[in-house]
Every structure is written in C-alpha cells, then in structure tokens.
C-alpha cells in the first residue's frame, strides 16, 4: 500500500465543493458510496500515516471532509483509519478495492466471538453494535473475543450471507445517514489481523482518537464561517461581533491543542499518547460546544431553516461529538493529570 505523504488538499477541496451546498442529505444508497469511491479513485484516501512526520496534514484532511459533511466524514475517517491500522499491524497486503470501516465498540450486551480457526482463517459468532456505514462499505476491521478472553482484530467481507443487519434501533436524526446498525454473525468467515490485544496496545490507537477530534474541529470551523460572513456585512452588529470573538478564542485554543498534539506524536510516534490525546480531545470538545452555542445565538433561526449545509452540520455535530465519553473521559484525564509533576502547567 502506498501512502501519499505530500497530500493535495486543493484537489480534495475541489471535489468536496460541489457537494457542500446541495439541497438534500447524501443519499444512503447511491450518493454517499459514490463520493467515497470518487475520493478513492483520486487516491484521496491515502493519507499520511500518523506519527510519520505529517500527522497534522492527516488531521487537516479529516477536518476538511468534516466541514463538508459529517456523514461523509464518518465513513472517510473509518476507511482511512482502517488503512492506517492495517499498515501498523503489518497487514497492508489485505487492502483491496472497496471501502473499509472499523468497528471496535465493546458494549457488554453485544460481543462477537471467535468460535473456530484454521491458521489465519477464523469463524465468528455473536453480535457487533455501532457498526457505522454497514450499509455502504465493503469490508471492515472488527474486534472479536478469542478463546483466551483477549480481543483480536479480524477482517471481514460484508458480502457474506452469514451476516445479518439490524437497522431497527437506528432512529437517529443527526448522523442519520451513517446508519450505525447492529450486525449479527453466524459462523461468519474472517481473517486474523495482527496479534491478540494489538489493536488496543498499538500506538496508533490513541493517535486515531485524536483524528476524531480533528473531525469535530472541522465541522465547528465550518459553522463558525457562517458567523464570520454575517459579521462582514456593512451594518454593525455588536452582539454578533461579541459572539464571533468568543468563537475565535475557542477555535484558536482548539487549533493550538491539535497542532501541539500532532507535533508531539511526530516527535515520539511509538510512545503512549493517551494523556496528550485525552487532553486534546477535551479541549476540542469544549471549544466545539462553545461554537455551537455562540453561532446559534448570534444567527438565530435563519441558517437552521434556509441553509441545507448549516442545518445538516448543526444536526449532525452534537451526535458526532458524543464519541467523547464526557465526564468519564475527564475523570481519567484528571487521574493522569494528578501524576504529572508540579510546574507542568507553567508557561
């Protein structure tokens, strides 16, 4: 697999621009897969790998896509994350034509088990929850539980008849198009990827978590641009200007956090980035929530009702943002912060 290190954001912007102001959401069955295919056809899915000196460029690309459409970003981020995982696990040779996803949620009431194996080929039984893009993608990396009670990453083809989709529980309005459904496995064939526990223990796990924050940031940046355009009008609006000032400060802090985190990862790509990524995600999450609030208060109902792009981002972003675990993440961040030596916050 060839990873493009000098990624052309201008080419990406040109492709996304034609989709940004459409009047309707991306069609689940045709438009969304077609757009992913167009990105792949132009090799715009071959992002710089995290930790290889261009992590910021990778996150900038994710932010661009998120600013266009968060349903598209959800599939695009999953596909590019899968390619990075395969490379990191020494399994890049598994990459084939088609769109990938990564399904690694492990709620206690939905687990997938390896029930038989022959070399690298295994059989799966059980249920996987929160399978984003299951109706649109071609193959996925998923976590399954092996005979020793460890999580093992496996690759599956989604065309197999031994898999069933349950879409009844997906009642979302925001992020509706991603259809994060449950998938049932009955003696389903799969291929081992990496070693047991490697998915969580590899450095790229947390590096990928920061990529999600870049998506949050990109969507918030796009919403903020509507407020900036409003404040450029000749007629003064001091209240809107005040909201824009708050938005600028919030985004400036979030951008600085993302850039610092990317540089940290590139300096020590094999290190545990959990602390740096958790604090970055917390910073970005708080900034995004401020942007949502200030932009809405400043602009009123008009863009929610008359701009399809603004309305979709406003509906999708609060749902996408809940990939954060809120106070649970902050509690772990606090535990980690307590172990940092005094003076670590000094300027």
C-alpha positions in Angstrom: 0.0 0.0 0.0 1.4 3.4 -1.0 0.7 6.2 1.5 0.8 9.7 0.0 3.0 11.9 2.1 2.5 15.1 0.1 -1.3 15.1 0.2 -3.0 17.7 -2.1 -5.7 19.5 -0.1 -6.6 21.7 -3.1 -7.7 18.6 -5.0 -9.7 17.5 -2.1 -11.4 20.9 -1.7 -12.3 20.9 -5.4 -14.0 17.6 -5.1 -15.9 18.5 -1.9 -17.0 21.9 -3.1 -19.7 20.5 -5.4 -21.2 18.6 -2.6 -21.1 21.3 0.1 -24.2 23.2 -0.9 -26.5 20.5 -2.1 -30.1 20.8 -1.0 -30.6 17.4 0.4 -28.5 15.0 2.6 -26.3 12.5 0.9 -28.4 9.6 -0.4 -27.7 6.5 1.6 -27.7 4.1 -1.3 -26.1 6.0 -4.1 -24.5 9.4 -3.5 -22.6 8.6 -0.3 -20.9 5.5 -1.7 -20.2 7.3 -5.0 -18.5 10.1 -3.2 -16.3 7.8 -1.2 -15.5 6.0 -4.5 -14.5 9.3 -6.1 -12.2 10.1 -3.2 -10.6 6.7 -3.6 -10.3 7.0 -7.3 -8.2 10.2 -6.9 -6.1 8.4 -4.2 -7.5 11.0 -1.7 -7.9 8.2 0.9 -4.1 7.6 1.1 -3.4 10.0 3.9 0.0 10.4 5.6 0.2 7.8 8.4 0.1 9.1 11.9 3.4 9.5 13.6 5.4 9.7 10.4 6.1 13.4 10.3 2.8 14.6 8.7 0.2 13.9 11.4 -1.1 17.4 11.2 -1.6 17.1 7.4 -3.7 13.9 8.1 -5.9 15.8 10.6 -6.3 18.8 8.3 -7.7 16.5 5.7 -10.1 14.9 8.1 -11.2 18.4 9.2 -11.8 19.4 5.6 -14.1 16.5 4.9 -16.0 17.0 8.2 -16.6 20.6 7.3 -18.3 19.4 4.1 -20.5 16.7 5.6 -20.2 14.7 8.8 -21.8 11.5 7.4 -19.2 11.5 4.7 -16.5 12.2 7.3 -17.7 9.3 9.4 -17.1 6.9 6.5 -14.0 8.6 5.3 -12.4 8.6 8.8 -13.3 4.9 9.3 -11.8 4.0 5.9 -8.6 5.9 6.4 -8.2 4.7 9.9 -8.6 1.1 8.7 -5.8 1.6 6.2 -3.5 3.0 8.9 -4.3 0.1 11.2 -3.6 -2.5 8.5 -0.2 -0.8 7.9 0.6 -0.6 11.6 -0.3 -4.3 12.1 1.9 -5.4 9.2 -1.2 -6.4 7.2 -1.2 -3.8 4.4 -1.4 -6.7 1.9 -5.0 -7.2 2.9 -6.0 -3.9 1.3 -8.1 -4.4 -1.8 -10.6 -2.4 -3.8 -13.5 -1.1 -1.8 -14.3 0.9 1.3 -13.3 -0.2 4.8 -14.6 0.6 8.2 -13.5 0.0 11.8 -16.0 -1.5 14.3 -14.4 -1.7 17.8 -17.2 -0.8 20.2 -17.5 -3.3 23.0 -20.7 -2.8 25.0 -21.3 -5.7 27.4 -24.5 -6.8 25.7 -23.1 -7.1 22.2 -19.9 -9.1 21.6 -18.5 -11.1 18.8 -16.6 -14.3 19.5 -14.0 -16.4 17.5 -15.5 -19.9 17.7 -13.3 -21.8 15.2 -10.0 -21.3 13.5 -7.7 -22.8 10.8 -4.5 -20.9 10.6 -5.3 -17.2 10.0 -8.9 -18.0 9.0 -11.5 -17.9 11.7 -15.2 -18.2 12.2 -17.3 -15.6 14.1 -20.5 -15.8 16.1 -22.3 -13.1 18.1 -23.3 -9.5 17.6 -21.5 -6.3 16.9 -23.0 -2.9 17.8 -22.4 0.6 16.5 -21.3 -0.6 13.0 -21.1 2.7 11.2 -21.6 2.5 7.4 -22.6 -1.1 7.4 -25.0 -0.5 4.6 -22.3 1.3 2.5 -18.9 -0.2 3.0 -17.3 -3.3 1.5 -15.2 -4.7 4.4 -14.4 -4.0 8.0 -11.9 -4.4 10.7 -13.6 -5.6 13.9 -12.6 -6.6 17.4 -13.7 -10.1 18.4 -13.0 -12.1 21.6 -10.7 -15.1 21.3 -10.7 -18.4 23.2 -8.4 -16.8 25.9 -10.6 -13.9 26.6 -8.5 -11.4 24.6 -9.7 -9.0 21.9 -8.4 -9.9 18.5 -8.7 -7.8 15.4 -10.1 -9.5 12.3 -11.0 -8.5 8.8 -14.4 -9.4 7.3 -16.1 -9.1 3.9 -19.6 -7.7 4.2 -21.0 -9.6 1.2 -21.1 -12.8 3.2 -24.6 -14.3 3.8 -23.6 -15.3 7.3 -24.1 -11.7 8.4 -27.3 -10.0 9.2 -28.0 -6.3 9.7 -30.5 -5.0 12.3 -31.4 -1.4 11.5 -34.5 -1.2 13.7 -32.6 0.5 16.6 -31.1 3.3 14.4 -33.6 6.1 14.9 -31.1 9.0 14.7 -32.0 12.4 13.2 -28.4 13.7 13.5 -26.0 11.4 11.7 -29.0 9.5 10.3 -27.2 8.7 7.0 -24.4 6.7 8.7 -26.8 4.1 9.9 -24.6 2.7 12.7 -26.5 -0.6 12.9 -26.1 -3.9 14.8 -24.5 -6.8 12.8 -25.2 -10.4 13.7 -22.6 -13.1 12.8 -23.5 -16.7 12.4 -20.4 -18.9 11.6 -19.1 -15.9 9.6 -15.6 -16.2 7.9 -12.9 -13.7 8.9 -9.2 -13.3 8.7 -6.9 -12.6 11.7 -5.1 -9.2 11.6 -2.1 -8.7 14.0 -1.8 -10.4 17.3 -4.2 -10.6 20.3 -4.5 -7.3 22.1 -2.6 -5.4 19.5 -5.5 -3.2 18.4 -5.6 -1.5 21.8 -1.9 -1.7 22.7 -0.5 -0.2 19.5 0.5 3.5 19.5 -1.9 4.3 16.7 -5.0 3.6 18.8 -4.7 6.9 20.6 -3.4 8.7 17.6 -6.6 7.7 15.8 -8.6 9.0 18.7 -7.2 12.5 18.1 -8.2 12.2 14.4 -11.8 12.1 15.6 -11.2 15.4 17.4 -10.0 16.9 14.1 -13.3 16.0 12.6 -15.1 17.7 15.4 -13.0 20.8 14.8 -13.5 20.8 11.1 -17.3 20.8 11.5 -17.2 23.6 14.1 -14.9 25.6 11.9 -17.4 25.4 9.0 -20.2 26.6 11.3 -18.1 29.4 12.6 -17.5 30.6 9.0 -21.2 31.4 8.7 -20.9 33.7 11.7 -17.8 35.4 10.3 -19.6 36.0 7.0 -22.5 37.6 8.9 -20.2 39.9 10.7 -18.6 41.1 7.5 -21.8 42.8 6.5 -21.6 46.6 6.4 -24.3 47.0 9.0 -22.7 46.8 12.5 -23.9 44.0 14.8 -22.1 44.3 18.1 -23.7 41.3 19.7 -22.8 39.1 16.7 -19.2 40.5 16.9 -19.0 39.5 20.6 -20.2 36.0 19.7 -17.6 35.9 16.9 -14.9 37.0 19.4 -15.8 34.1 21.7 -15.8 31.7 18.8 -12.4 32.9 17.6 -10.9 32.4 21.0 -12.4 28.9 21.3 -11.2 27.7 17.9 -7.8 29.3 18.4 -7.3 27.3 21.6 -8.5 24.0 20.0 -6.4 24.5 16.9 -3.3 25.1 19.0 -4.0 21.9 21.0 -4.4 19.8 17.9 -1.2 21.2 16.4 0.8 20.7 19.6 -0.6 17.1 19.9 0.3 16.3 16.3 3.8 17.6 16.8 4.2 15.6 20.0 3.1 12.4 18.2 5.5 13.0 15.3 8.4 13.5 17.8 7.7 10.2 19.5 5.5 8.1 17.3 5.8 4.9 19.4 5.0 6.5 22.7 1.7 6.2 24.7 -0.2 9.2 23.6 -3.3 8.6 25.8 -2.7 11.6 28.1 -1.9 14.1 25.3 -4.8 12.9 23.2 -7.3 12.9 26.1 -6.5 16.5 27.0 -6.6 17.5 23.3 -10.0 15.9 22.8 -11.3 17.6 25.9 -10.0 21.0 24.7 -11.6 20.5 21.2 -14.9 19.2 22.7 -15.3 22.2 24.9 -14.4 24.6 22.0 -16.9 22.9 19.7 -19.7 23.2 22.3 -18.9 26.9 22.6 -19.0 27.3 18.8 -22.4 25.6 18.5 -23.9 27.8 21.2 -22.4 31.1 20.1 -23.1 30.6 16.4 -26.7 29.6 17.1 -27.4 32.6 19.4 -25.8 35.0 17.0 -27.5 34.0 13.8 -30.9 32.9 15.1 -33.2 30.5 13.2 -32.4 31.7 9.7 -29.5 29.4 8.8 -31.0 26.4 10.5 -34.0 26.8 8.2 -32.6 28.2 5.0 -29.1 26.7 4.6 -29.0 23.0 4.0 -25.3 22.7 4.8 -25.6 24.7 8.1 -28.7 22.7 9.1 -27.0 19.3 8.4 -23.9 20.2 10.3 -25.9 21.6 13.2 -27.9 18.4 13.5 -25.0 16.0 12.9 -22.3 17.6 15.0 -23.9 17.1 18.5 -24.3 13.4 17.7 -20.8 13.0 16.3 -19.4 14.9 19.4 -20.8 12.1 21.6 -18.0 9.9 20.5 -16.5 11.6 23.5 -17.4 9.9 26.8 -17.8 13.3 28.5 -17.1 13.1 32.3 -15.8 9.6 32.0 -13.0 10.8 29.8 -12.4 13.8 32.0 -12.2 11.6 35.1 -9.4 9.5 33.5 -7.7 12.7 32.3 -7.8 14.0 35.9 -6.3 10.8 37.2 -3.5 11.1 34.7 -3.0 14.8 35.5 -2.6 14.1 39.1 0.5 12.1 38.4 2.2 15.0 36.5 4.9 16.8 38.4 4.3 20.2 39.8 5.1 23.0 37.4 4.0 21.2 34.3 1.5 23.9 33.5 4.0 26.7 33.6 4.2 28.9 30.5 
